[in-house]
């Protein structure tokens, strides 16, 4: 078609390129469907969409692109539509690429998620109490003949007895195909008697399922709840992942778990976060750990475990040489448990994440841990030792450990008493290499200007570095200005300094100088540190 047509009167009307005809719009949709369903270098990386999913995306993309382009055309009523057509094509291509990169996506409708017909998840809907009729409607896809669901998630919905009876009959029909079950937080707000009945019913329905994954967290189980799940737990010999978080797991409940589960030889992940387990309960958990040689991820944080239980857990971990992630934060281990744990760390060749904050390790425990890590965990990425009463006495050992861990992405030594002496040694340890380092937290460590400056200089120019937290220290106003100058090219990588106290005093150190002496104080500190070296192994 020619762009213009001349009339007998000499007038040359413009040919409008916008809006496109209905057939043109349909043709674009068909073209996008073909692109989304045809194997390519993108589909190899992100996955290939089904025709049904591609068709839905293509129609949505076309509508969005048309709306954007039409809005532009309406703002240029005298134009021929060329710019609108260009925007239409550009927007379609951009949106299509976004869809391709997301890959095959789950379908969501009213809180129900079905992913490639293997995952059934109702946790995304509103948090409410289910009655029998609502349960029937909500769980209807599970009753379809020939379905291939292998994972179910009933979390965030509260099942009463009537709804549980509906669910139980459905679960019985899926017993031979289920491999993953998440029934965390599924009895919220129910009276104890009803909750126990619901758990018993679910337990019976799921008994003898060959599960790889079981999550019963957030159900305030206690010993009664654990035993309500008795028939289910007793029948499990192939579990690879097991979660009992925020479940009120007491000493008695921990003993019940240990007693009921017949085998954990295949267990890779075991989480007991936020319970009231105590030392005796930890001793029971340690028996489970000791019998789990394939364990890779163990979490027993915030469980009120003291020295005796900590030692038991530490010794049991010696039988788990495949550990990759270990989280024991927020317990009352003390020095002896820390030393016991250090002995097990020697065998952790694959350890990548270690969370040991708030364990009362003190210098002796921290030094034992640091020295053990120097000889193990060559690919350690995360090390957290916050809030352990660590002083500058242990700084040299910690620095040697940090220097040896060249794959560190995150280091957290906050809320200790490392002071400038420790901060300078840690800074020197971080100077060379550490190309993957993203975050360092040295907040609340009684650090002054000299230590803070060297920490800033050690990390500010590292590619990809995201955050240095040195808040809550004793840095002078001049020191703050100096540090901000060091981060002038990446100000977002310097954390807030609103809790810094430039007049902070260390009452335990009689040699502390007043901050107003500035460089004199730093010269004296430098002199004191001349003989200190990082004890890095050759």
KAKASUL-V706906 format. One record per residue. N is the residue number from 1. SS is DSSP state (h for helix, s for strand, l for the rest). OMEGA is omega in radians with two decimals (none if undefined). Layout:
# KAKASUL-V706906
n;ss;omega
N;SS;OMEGA
N;SS;OMEGA
This chain:
# KAKASUL-V706906
n;ss;omega
1;l;3.11
2;l;-3.09
3;l;3.14
4;s;3.09
5;s;-3.11
6;s;3.12
7;l;3.13
8;l;3.12
9;l;3.13
10;l;-3.14
11;l;-3.10
12;s;-3.14
13;s;3.11
14;s;3.03
15;l;-3.12
16;l;3.11
17;l;-3.12
18;l;0.04
19;l;3.09
20;l;3.13
21;l;3.13
22;h;-3.13
23;h;3.10
24;h;3.13
25;h;3.10
26;h;3.14
27;h;3.11
28;h;3.11
29;h;3.14
30;h;3.13
31;h;3.13
32;h;3.10
33;h;3.14
34;h;3.14
35;h;-3.08
36;h;-3.08
37;h;-3.14
38;l;3.12
39;l;-3.13
40;l;3.09
41;h;3.11
42;h;-3.11
43;h;3.09
44;h;-3.10
45;h;-3.00
46;h;-3.12
47;l;-3.08
48;l;-3.13
49;l;3.02
50;l;-3.13
51;h;-3.13
52;h;-3.13
53;h;3.14
54;h;3.14
55;h;3.12
56;h;3.14
57;h;-3.09
58;h;3.13
59;h;3.13
60;h;3.13
61;h;-3.11
62;h;3.13
63;h;3.13
64;h;-3.13
65;h;3.12
66;h;-3.12
67;h;3.14
68;h;-3.11
69;h;-3.12
70;h;3.10
71;h;3.11
72;h;-3.12
73;h;-3.13
74;h;3.09
75;l;3.12
76;l;-3.03
77;l;-3.11
78;l;-3.13
79;l;-3.13
80;l;3.10
81;l;-3.12
82;h;-3.11
83;h;3.12
84;h;3.12
85;h;3.13
86;h;3.13
87;h;3.10
88;h;-3.14
89;h;-3.10
90;h;-3.12
91;h;3.10
92;h;-3.14
93;h;-3.12
94;h;-3.12
95;h;3.13
96;h;3.12
97;h;3.10
98;h;3.12
99;h;-3.13
100;h;-3.09
101;h;3.08
102;h;3.13
103;l;3.11
104;l;-3.06
105;l;3.07
106;l;3.05
107;s;-3.11
108;s;-3.13
109;s;3.11
110;l;3.12
111;l;3.11
112;s;3.11
113;s;3.09
114;s;-3.11
115;s;3.13
116;l;3.04
117;l;3.06
118;l;-3.11
119;s;3.08
120;s;-2.99
121;s;3.13
122;l;-3.05
123;l;-3.06
124;l;-3.13
125;l;-3.13
126;l;-3.14
127;l;-3.09
128;s;3.08
129;s;-3.12
130;s;2.96
131;l;-3.04
132;h;-3.09
133;h;3.13
134;h;3.12
135;h;3.12
136;h;-3.11
137;h;-3.07
138;h;-3.06
139;l;-3.07
140;h;3.14
141;h;-3.14
142;h;-3.10
143;h;-3.11
144;l;-3.13
145;l;3.07
146;l;3.12
147;l;-3.07
148;l;3.13
149;l;3.09
150;l;3.11
151;s;3.06
152;s;3.07
153;s;-3.13
154;l;-3.09
155;l;3.04
156;l;3.02
157;s;-3.09
158;s;-3.11
159;s;2.95
160;l;-3.06
161;h;-3.11
162;h;3.12
163;h;3.13
164;h;3.12
165;h;3.08
166;h;-3.11
167;h;-3.09
168;h;-3.14
169;h;3.11
170;h;-3.13
171;h;3.10
172;h;-3.12
173;h;-3.11
174;l;-2.99
175;l;-3.07
176;l;-3.08
177;l;-3.10
178;l;3.09
179;l;-3.10
180;s;-3.10
181;s;3.07
182;s;3.08
183;l;3.04
184;l;3.06
185;l;-3.10
186;l;3.10
187;l;-3.06
188;l;3.06
189;l;-3.12
190;l;3.05
191;l;-3.05
192;h;-3.09
193;h;3.13
194;h;-3.13
195;h;3.13
196;h;3.10
197;h;3.12
198;h;3.14
199;h;3.11
200;h;3.14
201;h;3.10
202;h;-3.13
203;h;3.13
204;h;-3.12
205;h;-3.08
206;h;-3.13
207;l;3.12
208;l;2.94
209;l;3.12
210;l;-3.02
211;l;2.98
212;l;-3.04
213;s;3.09
214;s;3.14
215;s;3.11
216;l;-3.11
217;l;3.01
218;l;-3.14
219;l;3.13
220;l;-3.00
221;l;-2.96
222;h;-3.13
223;h;-3.12
224;h;-3.13
225;h;3.11
226;h;-3.12
227;h;3.04
228;h;3.08
229;l;-3.03
230;h;-3.08
231;h;3.10
232;h;-3.09
233;h;-3.12
234;h;-3.05
235;l;-3.03
236;l;3.12
237;l;-3.06
238;l;-3.10
239;l;3.05
240;l;3.11
241;s;-3.11
242;s;-3.06
243;s;3.05
244;l;-3.08
245;l;3.11
246;l;-3.04
247;l;-3.09
248;l;-3.11
249;l;3.14
250;l;3.07
251;h;-3.12
252;h;-3.14
253;h;3.12
254;h;3.10
255;h;-3.14
256;h;3.12
257;h;-3.14
258;h;-3.12
259;h;-2.99
260;h;-3.07
261;l;-3.03
262;l;-3.08
263;l;3.06
264;l;-3.09
265;l;-3.13
266;l;-3.04
267;l;3.11
268;l;-3.09
269;s;3.13
270;s;-3.08
271;s;3.10
272;l;-3.07
273;l;2.99
274;l;3.06
275;l;-3.14
276;l;-2.97
277;l;-3.13
278;h;-3.08
279;h;-3.11
280;h;3.09
281;h;3.12
282;h;3.10
283;h;3.08
284;h;3.13
285;h;-3.14
286;h;3.09
287;h;3.08
288;h;-3.14
289;h;-3.12
290;h;-3.12
291;l;-3.09
292;l;-3.06
293;l;-3.12
294;l;-3.04
295;l;-3.14
296;l;-3.03
297;s;-3.12
298;s;3.12
299;s;3.09
300;l;-3.08
301;l;3.09
302;l;-3.08
303;l;3.05
304;l;-3.12
305;l;3.13
306;l;-3.05
307;h;-3.09
308;h;3.12
309;h;3.12
310;h;3.11
311;h;3.13
312;h;3.12
313;h;-3.11
314;h;-3.13
315;h;3.13
316;h;3.13
317;h;3.08
318;l;3.12
319;l;-3.06
320;l;-3.02
321;l;-3.14
322;l;-3.07
323;l;3.07
324;l;-3.11
325;s;-3.11
326;s;-3.10
327;s;3.14
328;l;-3.04
329;l;2.95
330;l;2.98
331;l;-3.07
332;l;-3.04
333;l;-3.06
334;h;-3.03
335;h;-3.05
336;h;3.11
337;h;3.09
338;h;3.11
339;h;3.11
340;h;3.13
341;h;-3.12
342;h;-3.13
343;h;3.11
344;h;-3.10
345;h;-3.13
346;l;-3.09
347;l;-3.06
348;l;-3.10
349;l;-3.06
350;l;-3.07
351;l;3.13
352;l;-3.13
353;s;-3.11
354;s;-3.10
355;s;-3.08
356;l;3.14
357;l;3.04
358;l;3.13
359;l;-3.12
360;l;-3.08
361;l;-3.08
362;h;-3.05
363;h;-3.07
364;h;3.13
365;h;-3.13
366;h;3.12
367;h;3.12
368;h;3.12
369;h;-3.10
370;h;-3.11
371;h;3.08
372;h;-3.11
373;h;3.10
374;h;-3.08
375;l;-3.08
376;l;3.05
377;l;-3.09
378;l;-3.10
379;l;-3.12
380;l;-3.10
381;l;-3.11
382;s;3.08
383;s;3.13
384;s;3.12
385;l;-3.09
386;l;2.99
387;l;-3.10
388;l;-3.14
389;l;3.13
390;l;-3.14
391;s;-3.14
392;h;3.12
393;h;-3.13
394;h;-3.01
395;h;-3.11
396;h;3.12
397;h;3.11
398;h;-3.13
399;h;3.09
400;h;3.11
401;h;-3.12
402;h;3.14
403;h;-3.11
404;h;-3.07
405;l;-3.03
406;l;3.13
407;l;-3.13
408;l;3.00
409;l;-3.12
410;s;3.09
411;s;-3.14
412;s;3.08
413;l;-3.07
414;l;3.06
415;l;2.99
416;l;-3.12
417;s;-3.07
418;l;3.12
419;h;-3.12
420;h;-3.11
421;h;3.12
422;h;-3.11
423;h;-3.13
424;h;3.12
425;h;3.10
426;h;3.12
427;h;3.11
428;h;3.13
429;h;-3.09
430;h;-3.05
431;h;-3.04
432;l;3.09
433;l;-3.11
434;l;-3.10
435;l;-3.13
436;l;-3.07
437;l;-3.12
438;l;-3.00
439;s;3.05
440;s;3.13
441;s;3.09
442;l;-3.12
443;l;3.06
444;l;-3.14
445;l;3.14
446;l;-3.12
447;l;3.10
448;l;-2.99
449;h;-3.04
450;h;-3.13
451;h;-3.13
452;h;-3.13
453;h;-3.13
454;h;3.05
455;h;3.14
456;h;-3.13
457;h;-3.09
458;h;-3.01
459;h;-2.97
460;l;-3.06
461;l;3.11
462;l;-3.14
463;l;3.11
464;l;-3.14
465;l;-3.00
466;l;-3.05
467;s;2.94
468;s;3.12
469;s;3.08
470;l;3.13
471;l;3.07
472;l;3.12
473;l;-3.06
474;l;-3.06
475;l;-3.13
476;l;3.11
477;h;3.10
478;h;3.12
479;h;3.11
480;h;3.13
481;h;-3.14
482;h;-3.13
483;h;3.10
484;h;3.08
485;h;3.11
486;h;-3.12
487;l;-3.06
488;l;3.13
489;l;3.14
490;l;-3.07
491;h;-3.14
492;h;-3.13
493;h;3.07
494;s;-3.11
495;l;3.14
496;l;-3.14
497;l;-3.05
498;l;-3.14
499;l;3.08
500;l;-3.14
501;l;-3.09
502;l;3.13
503;l;-3.10
504;l;-3.12
505;l;3.04
506;l;-3.04
507;l;-3.13
508;l;-3.07
509;l;-3.08
510;l;-3.09
511;l;-3.10
512;l;3.07
513;l;3.05
514;l;-3.06
515;h;-3.07
516;h;-3.14
517;h;2.97
518;l;-3.00
519;h;3.12
520;h;3.13
521;h;-3.10
522;h;3.11
523;h;3.14
524;h;3.14
525;h;3.13
526;h;3.11
527;h;-3.13
528;h;-3.02
529;l;-3.07
530;l;-3.08
531;l;-3.10
532;l;3.11
533;l;3.07
534;l;-3.10
535;l;-3.14
536;l;3.14
537;l;3.09
538;l;none
